């Protein structure tokens, strides 16, 4: 049996799957890595087997124990299959975009401690006991979490021989050593945003081409322009990731890709299937992209990102 100690509470994991024990132990390490501060670490796990039922059962078991521990977390769950099936959760659930089953990753689950995620972040990915793991957060806390895992601190379990330091890799566009020992020096987000070029009037005039009130349409134009400005900063390696774009209550049908492996030019895809075939797994991809309700917004995004010509449009 595995035992997890968190804030003085012992939880017997007897009878639960190995995957549950690993995930819970990693949640405990995330708590330790946060040092009691507001959380800003995200743990993503996925099993490389086509078994939605097994993954849903794992999530339910984890959530029951999270309730017992009163952990300050919420769960984001989605099935990478053609039919999205929700699981019982405690806290908020956000439905991800429906995407085809790809690469054998049957289910992707995210445990996220509450807190601000607007600061500088890095991502580290690895495998452990049949799980594909990505931890996303501040360089200091993500590195601390990585050190805890590699030191064999998973609920008293010996460290797996497979996840050595050399098997960890940083997910992102910055090329470097597999493990980030010295965080890249990026500009502050405030400094980058302060240098953004205002949305040109000619683009605001095109708001009449969008459906809905003019004020709402202009807001969508400004939203696409600002998202493109952030994409441009990422492409220039001024920052590791863009700011989050405010959501819309309109379905996105056009996918603007400023950068992706295998694409020679910026591209707008008209279907999610074509888009995901091009960018692959978003957790591991170094692509820079954004989805929009209209082709006009997608083109404005790419223009703000620095692309004025050679934009391809694909089905």
N, C-alpha and C positions, 0 to 999 in steps of 0.2 A: 504494500500500500504506500502511496505517496502522501506526504503531509505538507501543507502550506502554512507558514506562520506569517501573519499579517497583523500588525498592531496588537500583538499579544494573543491573537485568537488562532487556535489550531483547528484546521479543517481536515477531516479524514477524507482522502480521495479514493478510498478503497472501492473497487467496483466500477470506477469511472475509467474512460479510455485514457491511454497514454497522452493523447492530444490534449485532453482537458487539463491534465496535470501540468503539461508544458505551458499551455496558455495561461493558466492561473498563476503558475510560478513566475511567468514573465510579467503578468500584471503586478505582482508583488514587487518585482525588480523595478518596474516603472515607478511605483510608489516611492521606493527607496531613492531612485535616481532623481525624482522631483525634489527630494529633500524637504518635503513638507510644504513647498511653495505651490501656488496655483499651477495646475498641471498644464503642460504643453507638449506632452509626448503622445504619439499615436502609434498603436500596434496593429499591424495588418497581418492576418494569417490566412492561408489557403492550403487545402489538401489536394495533391495531384492525383485524384482518383474521381471517377464520375459517380459519385454517391451523394445525391442531395440529402437523402434521409439521414445518413450518418452525420453529415455536417450540421444539419438542423438539430439533431439530437445533441451534438456536442455543444452547440450554442445554447440550447435550453438548459443543459446541465450547468454550464458556466454561469448563466444568468441567475439560476437558482442560488448558487453559491455567492454570487455577487450581492444578491438581496440579503443573504444571511450576514455578509460582512459589511453591509451598508456602504458599499464602495461608491464613491462619487464619480460614476461613469455613465455613459450611455453607449448604445450599440448601434452601429450602422451595418445593415446586412443586405446582401443581394445574392441571388443565384445567377451564375454565369451560364444559364441555360436558356432555351427558347421560351420557357414559361417561368415567370417570376412567381415565387411562392414565399410568403412572409413566414417568419417564425415568431414565437412568443418572446417578448422582450420586456425589460423594465427600462423606462426612460424613453427618449425620443427615437423614432425610427425614420430614416430617410430612404426613400426608394431610389436606387440608382437607375441610370438609363438602361433599358433592356438591350442587351448585346448578345450576339451568338456565342455559344460555347466554343472557346478557343483554347488551344494549348493544354487541354486536360485539366484546367483549373475549374473545378466544379462550383466552388463557393468561396466568396471573399467576405471576410468579416473584419470589422474594425472596432476595436475598443479604444475609446478616447476619453482621457480625463478632461474635465471641464477646465477652461482657462483660455487665455488669449493665444491665437495661432498666427497672429499678424507679424510676429518678429521674424528674425532670420532663422531658417530651418535647413536641416540636411536630412537625407534619407539613407539608411543602411539596410541592405537586404542579405539574407542568408537562409540556409535550410537547417532544420533541427528535428530529428525524429519524425521524418515524413511530412513536416509542415514547411511551407515556404513562408518566411517571416520578413516583414519590413517594419522597421521602427523609424518614425518620422518626428523630428522635434528640434529643439535648439541644439547647436553643436556640443555644448557642455553636457547637457543631460543625455543626449543620444549617445555620446561617447562613453558616459558613465554607465549607461545601460549595457552598451556593447562590452565594456570591460567586465561587468557583472556576469554576463552570459558566458564569456570565454573563460572566466575563472572557475566555472563549474558551480555556480550558485543556484542552479535551477532546483529548488526544493530539495536540496541535499543530494541531488543526482550528480554523478560524475559527468564532466564535460564530454559531449559527444566528440569522437575523433574527427567527424566531418567538418564542423564549423570552426576551423582554425582561423587565425587572423587573416590568412591569405584567401579564405573563402568568402569573406565579407566584401561587399562592394558598395560604393556610394552611388545612389541613383540620382542622376541629374546630368546636366550638360557640361559640367566642369570636368575635364579630364585630369586624372591624377592617380595617386596610389589608391589601392582598394580600400584602405582604411584612412579616414580623415584624421590625421594627428594634429594638424594646425588648420583651423577653420579658414576658408578663403575670406579675404577682406573685401567685403562688398560695401557699397555706399548705403547710407541709411535710406529707408523708404520715404521719409519726409523730404530728404534732399532731392531724391529722384522725382517725386511728385511735384515739387516746387518748380522743377525745370520743364514740366510738360508744356507742349505747345497747345494753345487753345484750339478747339475744334473750328476749322474754317467755316465761314459763313456759307460758302457754296454747298457744303455738305449739310448744314442745317436746313438750307432751302430744299434739299431733297427729301425732307421729312414728309412732305405732302404725298410722296409715293407710298408711304406706309399707311396701313389701315389704322383707324382709331383717331382719337383727338390729336390735334396738332401738338399740344403741350406734351402728351405722352410720347408721340412719335419723335419729337425733338430730344426727349430724354433718352430714347433708345439710340438715337444717333450719337449723342454725347457718351453714352455708356459704351458703345462699340469703339469709339475713338479712344477713350481712356484705356480700355482693355488692350487696344493695339499699342498704345504708348508703353504699357507695362511689358507687353511682349517684346517691344523693341529694346527695352532695358535688359531683359533676360538674354536676348540674342547678343547684345553687346557685353554680356557678362558683368553688368553693373550690379546685378542682384541675382540670387539663385532661383527665385520663383516670383511670379507676378502676384499682385494683390488679388484677392477674390473679387470677382465681378458680381455685383448685386443680381439676384435671380429675378426672372420675369415670370409672370403667370401666363406665358405664351409658350407653346411647344417649339423647341428648336428643330429646324429641318435642314439647316445648312451648316457645314462644318469647315471652318477656315483653318488651314494648317500652314503656319509660317515656316515651320521647320520639322522635318521628320526624316529618319534614315530611309534612303531609297527614293526620295523625292528631289528632283533637280530644281523645281520651281515651287513657289507658294501655290497652294491648291485649295480649291473649294469643292467639297464633296456634298452631293445632294442626298446621300443615304448614310445611315449610321453604319451599315454593314461595310460599305466601301471605306468609310473613315477608319473603323477599327482594324480592318485588314491592313491599312497603310501605317497606322501608328502603333499597333500591337497593344500589349498590356500597358495601360496608362501608369501603373505603379512603377514599372521598370523602364518605361520609354523616356527618352530625352527630347521628345517632341514638344513643340510649342504650338498650341492650338486653342480654339474656342468655338463653341457652337452658338448659332444665332437663329432667330425665327425667319430672317429673310436674307436673300443673296446680297441685297444692298448693304446691310449691316456687316456681313462677312467681308465685303470688299472694303468698307471703311476701316474695319479692323486691320486688314492687311496693309492698307495705305498708311495708317498710323504706325504700323510696325516697320515701315520703310520700303514697302513694295508698291511701286506705281505702275509696273508693267509685267509682262510674262506671267500673269496669273492664270493658271489652268483651272478649268471647271470640269469635274468628272461626275458621272452618274452616282 
